[in-house]
Amino acid sequence: MTVRPGRIMGLIGGAGTGGRDTLDRMRSYREVLSNSAVRNVLLLGVMVRIPFFAGAVLLALHVVQTLHGSYAQAGALSSVVTLCIAVSGPWRGRMLDRFGLRRTIAPSIIVGAVCWSIAPFVGYGALLALAAVAGLFDIPIFTVVRQAVIAATTEQNRQPALALESVSVETAFMVGPVLGVAAATAWSTTLTLFGMQMALVLAGVFVWVRNPPLRSDDNDRSAVVPRRAWFRLEFVALCIGASAAIAVLAGSELTFVSAIREFGAQRWLGVVMAVWGFGSLVGGLVYGALHRPISTYLLLAGLGAITIPMCFAVGPLSLGVTGLIAGALCAPTLVASVDQLSRIVPEGGRGEAIGWHGAAMTLGNGIGSSLAGVAIDAGGFPAGFAAAGALGLGLGIGLALLVSVARRRRADQESHPALAGGEGARP
């Protein structure tokens, strides 16, 4: 799949032309930010996610620097915490659907406060156990924020709102680790880890107090939508697509490190990664301003296609340029995935659905890193980028065809009940 400049301009241009289109695209963001509910949720998301991302890097620093453990132990701790958070996603999301925000996160606040008031001051084994328990009761930050954004918007302005939510994640991801490392440099990792995790607990308390609505009608306490009503082929395909998108990104991230080391230009790694992230941020904003959504699977295929040219980089400059281009479809693919989820899953099931969606992305992170690692060992960094790109391109096209066939078959069955074996079917 190739992405031609004319095609890109057509997507950006929308229905109008020239300056009027620019004003229309900017107006969509002004309308979203003029909604106090959306604005408050986006700010809340940044505030809560900064200590979340800071805590992740602080755990590794604490194991290596203070507990004098190995990097393997730090990696094992990170893997266990990530797995526990992924496992907790679906059932915590279902609790949001059934019991609401406050009754769901109250146990998370209590368990988190207890575990993280002890964990920074104990040895590796106890830290591992306490971090795992805290992970299982992790505050469902991403589910809450995305569900609240969806609830506060309509289908017409949801796309730009989710694009801004994606930007808020990028912002927290950039600020959190830097803040955590700076604090660990100034103070001990024990006190820094304790302080950052307590900040996360306090952020949970603030979310509990604010209690943002998770449904468009906050007074709607209708029964939870049964899982069988939405956990179908289209939703499963969407989760696979989201998992594949994260796998492409995780594989690319690891391959960037391999490429820069092969070029002997380690000092440029941070710059190249920042350029890649900047491309994602700009791409997310452009996509959010489009007049209509684009299929997640087509964006996934495009992401894979524009990742492959990074195989041909010959130095940090060419890697940065190709990375900037590849980054342009990172955020749009994920934004489109959440937007499409909001369209196929009813409100009463979105908490659990977003939990499954998040678990799939966590799984994709591990798959992408493992796939790229094997490819790099076999053929160097070009093989790493090729493997990541081929995964996105292949699955994007395959899932698009699969969902298209399933939709066509369902439409035929609805228009001709006899074909589905309904009343009136011939023997």
C-alpha positions as CSV (number, residue, x, y, z in Angstrom):
1,M,0.0,0.0,0.0
2,T,1.4,3.4,-1.0
3,V,0.4,6.7,0.4
4,R,0.5,9.3,-2.4
5,P,0.8,13.0,-1.7
6,G,-2.4,13.6,-3.6
7,R,-4.2,11.1,-1.4
8,I,-2.9,12.8,1.8
9,M,-4.0,16.2,0.5
10,G,-7.4,14.8,-0.3
11,L,-7.8,13.5,3.2
12,I,-6.6,16.7,4.8
13,G,-8.6,18.9,2.5
14,G,-12.0,17.4,3.3
15,A,-15.0,19.1,1.7
16,G,-13.7,22.6,1.3
17,T,-10.5,24.1,0.0
18,G,-7.7,26.5,1.0
19,G,-8.0,28.8,4.0
20,R,-11.6,27.9,4.7
21,D,-10.6,24.3,5.3
22,T,-8.0,25.4,7.8
23,L,-10.5,27.5,9.7
24,D,-13.0,24.5,9.7
25,R,-10.4,22.2,11.1
26,M,-9.3,24.7,13.8
27,R,-13.0,25.3,14.6
28,S,-13.5,21.6,15.4
29,Y,-10.9,21.8,18.1
30,R,-12.2,25.1,19.4
31,E,-15.7,23.5,19.7
32,V,-14.3,20.5,21.6
33,L,-12.2,22.7,24.0
34,S,-15.2,25.0,24.6
35,N,-16.9,22.0,26.2
36,S,-15.9,22.3,29.9
37,A,-16.6,18.6,30.5
38,V,-14.2,17.5,27.7
39,R,-11.6,20.1,28.7
40,N,-11.7,19.0,32.4
41,V,-11.4,15.4,31.5
42,L,-8.4,16.0,29.2
43,L,-6.6,18.0,32.0
44,L,-7.5,15.3,34.5
45,G,-6.0,12.7,32.1
46,V,-2.6,14.5,31.9
47,M,-2.5,15.1,35.7
48,V,-3.1,11.4,36.5
49,R,-0.9,9.9,33.7
50,I,2.2,11.9,34.5
51,P,2.9,10.0,37.8
52,F,1.8,6.8,36.1
53,F,4.5,7.0,33.4
54,A,7.0,8.3,36.0
55,G,6.4,5.4,38.3
56,A,7.2,2.9,35.5
57,V,10.7,4.2,35.0
58,L,11.3,4.7,38.7
59,L,10.6,1.0,39.4
60,A,13.5,0.0,37.1
61,L,15.8,2.6,38.6
62,H,14.9,1.5,42.2
63,V,15.7,-2.1,41.5
64,V,19.1,-1.4,39.8
65,Q,20.3,1.5,41.9
66,T,18.9,1.0,45.4
67,L,18.3,-2.7,45.6
68,H,21.4,-3.5,43.6
69,G,19.5,-5.9,41.4
70,S,20.1,-6.9,37.8
71,Y,18.5,-5.5,34.7
72,A,16.9,-8.8,34.3
73,Q,15.2,-8.4,37.7
74,A,14.1,-4.9,36.7
75,G,12.7,-6.3,33.4
76,A,10.9,-9.1,35.2
77,L,9.3,-6.7,37.7
78,S,8.1,-4.4,34.8
79,S,6.7,-7.5,32.9
80,V,4.8,-8.7,36.0
81,V,3.3,-5.3,36.7
82,T,2.4,-4.8,33.0
83,L,0.8,-8.3,32.9
84,C,-1.2,-7.6,36.1
85,I,-2.5,-4.2,34.7
86,A,-3.5,-5.9,31.4
87,V,-5.3,-8.7,33.2
88,S,-7.2,-6.2,35.4
89,G,-8.4,-4.1,32.4
90,P,-11.5,-6.1,31.4
91,W,-12.9,-6.9,34.8
92,R,-12.1,-3.4,36.1
93,G,-13.9,-2.0,33.1
94,R,-16.9,-4.2,33.7
95,M,-17.0,-2.9,37.2
96,L,-17.2,0.7,35.8
97,D,-20.2,-0.4,33.7
98,R,-21.9,-2.1,36.6
99,F,-21.1,0.0,39.7
100,G,-19.9,3.4,38.3
101,L,-16.7,5.2,38.8
102,R,-16.6,5.8,42.6
103,R,-17.4,2.3,43.7
104,T,-14.8,0.9,41.2
105,I,-11.8,3.1,42.1
106,A,-12.4,3.3,45.8
107,P,-10.8,-0.2,46.4
108,S,-8.0,0.8,43.9
109,I,-7.2,3.9,46.0
110,I,-7.1,1.9,49.3
111,V,-5.0,-1.0,47.9
112,G,-2.7,1.3,46.1
113,A,-2.1,3.4,49.2
114,V,-1.4,0.3,51.3
115,C,0.9,-1.4,48.8
116,W,2.9,1.6,47.8
117,S,3.4,2.9,51.3
118,I,5.3,-0.4,52.0
119,A,6.8,-1.5,48.6
120,P,9.6,1.2,48.3
121,F,11.0,0.1,51.7
122,V,11.3,-3.7,51.2
123,G,13.4,-6.1,49.3
124,Y,13.0,-7.3,45.8
125,G,10.7,-10.3,46.5
126,A,8.3,-8.3,48.6
127,L,8.4,-5.4,46.1
128,L,7.5,-7.8,43.3
129,A,4.5,-9.2,45.2
130,L,3.2,-5.8,46.4
131,A,3.6,-4.3,42.9
132,A,1.7,-7.2,41.4
133,V,-1.2,-6.8,43.8
134,A,-1.2,-3.0,43.2
135,G,-1.2,-3.7,39.4
136,L,-4.3,-6.0,39.7
137,F,-6.1,-3.2,41.5
138,D,-4.6,-0.4,39.3
139,I,-6.8,2.7,38.9
140,P,-8.2,2.2,35.3
141,I,-6.9,5.6,34.2
142,F,-7.0,5.1,30.5
143,T,-10.4,3.5,30.6
144,V,-11.9,6.2,32.7
145,V,-10.5,9.1,30.7
146,R,-11.5,7.6,27.3
147,Q,-14.9,6.6,28.5
148,A,-15.5,10.1,29.9
149,V,-14.3,11.7,26.7
150,I,-16.7,9.5,24.6
151,A,-19.5,10.3,27.0
152,A,-19.0,14.0,26.8
153,T,-19.0,14.2,23.0
154,T,-21.2,13.3,20.1
155,E,-20.2,11.3,17.0
156,Q,-19.7,14.6,15.2
157,N,-17.0,16.0,17.5
158,R,-15.7,12.7,19.0
159,Q,-12.8,12.4,16.6
160,P,-11.1,15.7,17.4
161,A,-11.7,15.1,21.1
162,L,-10.0,11.6,21.0
163,A,-7.2,13.2,19.0
164,L,-6.6,15.7,21.8
165,E,-6.8,12.8,24.3
166,S,-4.1,11.1,22.3
167,V,-2.0,14.3,22.5
168,S,-2.5,14.4,26.3
169,V,-1.1,10.8,26.5
170,E,2.0,11.8,24.4
171,T,2.5,14.8,26.7
172,A,2.3,12.8,29.9
173,F,4.6,10.2,28.3
174,M,7.2,12.8,27.6
175,V,7.0,14.6,30.9
176,G,6.5,11.7,33.3
177,P,9.8,9.8,32.8
178,V,11.9,13.0,32.7
179,L,10.3,14.2,35.9
180,G,10.8,10.8,37.6
181,V,14.5,10.5,36.6
182,A,15.2,14.1,37.7
183,A,13.6,13.5,41.1
184,A,15.5,10.2,41.5
185,T,18.7,12.2,40.7
186,A,18.0,14.7,43.4
187,W,16.7,12.3,46.1
188,S,16.9,8.6,46.7
189,T,14.8,6.3,44.5
190,T,13.1,5.0,47.7
191,L,11.6,8.4,48.6
192,T,11.0,9.3,44.9
193,L,9.2,6.1,44.2
194,F,7.1,6.5,47.4
195,G,6.3,10.1,46.5
196,M,5.4,9.4,42.9
197,Q,3.1,6.5,43.8
198,M,1.4,8.5,46.5
199,A,0.9,11.3,43.9
200,L,-0.8,8.6,41.8
201,V,-3.0,7.7,44.7
202,L,-3.9,11.3,45.3
203,A,-4.7,11.7,41.7
204,G,-7.1,8.7,42.1
205,V,-8.7,10.5,45.0
206,F,-9.1,13.6,42.8
207,V,-10.8,11.5,40.1
208,W,-13.1,10.0,42.8
209,V,-14.0,13.6,44.0
210,R,-14.5,14.9,40.4
211,N,-16.5,11.8,39.4
212,P,-16.6,12.6,35.6
213,P,-19.7,11.1,33.9
214,L,-19.0,7.9,32.0
215,R,-22.3,7.9,30.1
216,S,-23.8,10.6,28.0
217,D,-26.8,10.7,30.4
218,D,-25.4,10.7,33.9
219,N,-28.8,9.8,35.2
220,D,-29.0,6.7,33.0
221,R,-28.5,3.7,35.3
222,S,-29.7,1.1,32.9
223,A,-28.5,-2.5,33.1
224,V,-25.1,-3.4,31.8
225,V,-25.2,-4.4,28.1
226,P,-24.5,-8.2,27.9
227,R,-21.1,-9.0,26.5
228,R,-22.6,-11.1,23.8
229,A,-24.3,-8.0,22.4
230,W,-21.0,-6.5,21.3
231,F,-18.2,-9.1,21.8
232,R,-18.4,-10.2,18.2
233,L,-16.2,-10.5,15.1
234,E,-15.9,-6.8,14.5
235,F,-14.9,-6.0,18.0
236,V,-12.4,-8.9,18.1
237,A,-10.9,-7.7,14.8
238,L,-10.7,-4.2,16.2
239,C,-8.7,-5.4,19.3
240,I,-6.4,-7.4,17.0
241,G,-5.9,-4.3,14.9
242,A,-5.1,-2.2,18.0
243,S,-2.7,-4.9,19.2
244,A,-1.0,-5.0,15.8
245,A,-0.6,-1.2,15.8
246,I,1.1,-1.2,19.2
247,A,3.2,-4.1,18.0
248,V,4.4,-2.0,15.1
249,L,5.3,0.8,17.4
250,A,7.0,-1.3,20.0
251,G,9.0,-3.1,17.3
252,S,10.0,0.2,15.7
253,E,11.0,1.6,19.1
254,L,13.4,-1.3,19.8
255,T,14.7,-1.2,16.2
256,F,15.5,2.5,16.5
257,V,18.0,1.6,19.3
258,S,19.6,-1.1,17.1
259,A,19.9,1.2,14.1
260,I,21.4,4.1,16.1
261,R,23.9,1.7,17.7
262,E,24.8,0.3,14.3
263,F,25.4,3.9,13.0
264,G,27.6,4.6,16.0
265,A,25.6,7.6,16.8
266,Q,24.1,6.9,20.2
267,R,24.0,10.6,21.2
268,W,21.3,11.1,18.5
269,L,18.9,8.4,19.8
270,G,16.9,10.8,21.9
271,V,16.6,13.3,19.0
272,V,15.5,10.7,16.5
273,M,12.9,9.2,18.9
274,A,11.6,12.7,19.6
275,V,11.2,13.4,15.9
276,W,9.3,10.2,15.5
277,G,7.0,11.2,18.4
278,F,6.6,14.6,17.0
279,G,5.4,13.1,13.7
280,S,2.8,11.1,15.7
281,L,1.6,14.1,17.6
282,V,1.1,16.2,14.4
283,G,-0.5,13.2,12.6
284,G,-3.0,12.8,15.5
285,L,-3.9,16.5,15.3
286,V,-4.4,16.4,11.6
287,Y,-6.5,13.3,11.7
288,G,-8.6,14.6,14.5
289,A,-9.5,17.6,12.3
290,L,-10.7,15.5,9.3
291,H,-14.4,15.7,8.5
292,R,-14.9,11.9,8.6
293,P,-13.2,8.9,10.1
294,I,-10.9,6.5,8.3
295,S,-11.0,2.8,8.8
296,T,-8.7,1.6,11.5
297,Y,-7.5,-1.3,9.3
298,L,-6.6,1.0,6.4
299,L,-4.6,3.2,8.7
300,L,-2.9,0.1,10.2
301,A,-1.9,-1.0,6.7
302,G,-0.7,2.5,5.9
303,L,1.3,2.6,9.2
304,G,3.0,-0.7,8.2
305,A,3.7,0.6,4.7
306,I,5.4,3.8,5.8
307,T,7.4,2.0,8.5
308,I,9.2,-0.2,5.9
309,P,11.2,2.6,4.3
310,M,13.1,3.0,7.6
311,C,14.9,-0.2,6.5
312,F,16.9,1.9,4.0
313,A,18.2,4.5,6.4
314,V,21.9,5.0,6.2
315,G,22.4,7.4,9.1
316,P,20.7,9.4,11.9
317,L,19.4,12.1,9.4
318,S,17.7,9.7,7.0
319,L,16.4,7.7,9.9
320,G,14.9,10.8,11.4
321,V,13.3,11.8,8.2
322,T,11.7,8.4,7.5
323,G,10.8,8.2,11.2
324,L,9.0,11.5,11.0
325,I,6.9,10.2,8.1
326,A,6.2,6.9,9.8
327,G,5.2,8.7,12.9
328,A,2.4,10.5,11.0
329,L,0.1,7.5,11.2
330,C,0.9,6.3,14.7
331,A,-1.6,8.4,16.7
332,P,-4.3,8.4,13.9
333,T,-4.4,4.6,13.9
334,L,-5.0,4.4,17.7
335,V,-7.4,7.3,17.7
336,A,-9.4,5.7,14.9
337,S,-9.4,2.4,16.9
338,V,-11.0,4.0,20.0
339,D,-13.4,6.0,17.9
340,Q,-14.6,2.9,16.0
341,L,-15.0,1.1,19.4
342,S,-17.3,3.8,20.6
343,R,-19.5,3.3,17.5
344,I,-19.8,-0.5,17.7
345,V,-20.1,-0.9,21.5
346,P,-23.2,0.5,23.4
347,E,-22.6,2.8,26.4
348,G,-23.5,0.1,28.9
349,G,-20.5,-2.1,27.8
350,R,-17.8,0.4,26.9
351,G,-16.0,0.2,30.2
352,E,-15.3,-3.5,29.7
353,A,-14.7,-3.1,26.0
354,I,-12.1,-0.4,26.5
355,G,-10.5,-2.7,29.1
356,W,-10.2,-5.5,26.6
357,H,-9.0,-3.0,24.0
358,G,-6.2,-1.9,26.5
359,A,-5.3,-5.5,27.3
360,A,-4.9,-6.2,23.6
361,M,-2.6,-3.2,23.2
362,T,-0.5,-4.4,26.2
363,L,-0.2,-7.8,24.5
364,G,0.8,-6.1,21.3
365,N,3.6,-4.3,23.1
366,G,5.2,-7.6,24.1
367,I,4.6,-9.2,20.6
368,G,6.2,-6.3,18.8
369,S,9.3,-6.2,21.0
370,S,9.8,-9.9,20.7
371,L,9.2,-10.0,16.9
372,A,11.6,-7.1,16.3
373,G,14.2,-8.7,18.6
374,V,14.2,-11.9,16.7
375,A,14.3,-10.1,13.4
376,I,17.2,-7.8,14.5
377,D,19.3,-10.8,15.6
378,A,18.7,-12.5,12.2
379,G,19.2,-9.5,9.9
380,G,20.1,-6.3,11.7
381,F,18.0,-3.2,12.0
382,P,16.6,-3.4,8.4
383,A,15.0,-6.7,9.3
384,G,13.5,-5.2,12.5
385,F,11.8,-2.4,10.6
386,A,10.7,-4.8,7.8
387,A,9.2,-7.2,10.3
388,A,7.2,-4.5,12.1
389,G,6.1,-2.9,8.9
390,A,5.0,-6.2,7.3
391,L,3.0,-7.1,10.4
392,G,1.0,-3.9,10.2
393,L,0.6,-4.0,6.4
394,G,-0.5,-7.6,6.3
395,L,-2.8,-7.6,9.3
396,G,-4.3,-4.2,8.2
397,I,-5.3,-5.6,4.7
398,G,-6.4,-9.0,6.1
399,L,-8.6,-7.5,8.8
400,A,-10.1,-5.0,6.4
401,L,-11.1,-7.8,4.0
402,L,-12.4,-10.0,6.9
403,V,-14.6,-7.3,8.4
404,S,-15.8,-6.3,4.9
405,V,-16.9,-9.8,4.1
406,A,-18.5,-10.2,7.5
407,R,-20.5,-7.0,7.2
408,R,-21.6,-7.9,3.7
409,R,-22.8,-11.3,4.8
410,R,-24.7,-9.8,7.8
411,A,-26.3,-7.2,5.5
412,D,-27.4,-10.0,3.1
413,Q,-28.9,-12.0,6.0
414,E,-30.8,-8.9,7.3
415,S,-32.2,-8.1,3.8
416,H,-32.9,-11.8,3.0
417,P,-34.0,-13.6,6.3
418,A,-34.5,-16.8,4.4
419,L,-30.7,-17.0,3.8
420,A,-30.1,-17.1,7.5
421,G,-32.5,-19.9,8.1
422,G,-35.3,-17.7,9.4
423,E,-39.0,-18.1,8.8
424,G,-40.0,-18.7,5.3
425,A,-36.8,-20.5,4.4
426,R,-37.2,-23.2,1.8
427,P,-36.5,-26.8,3.0
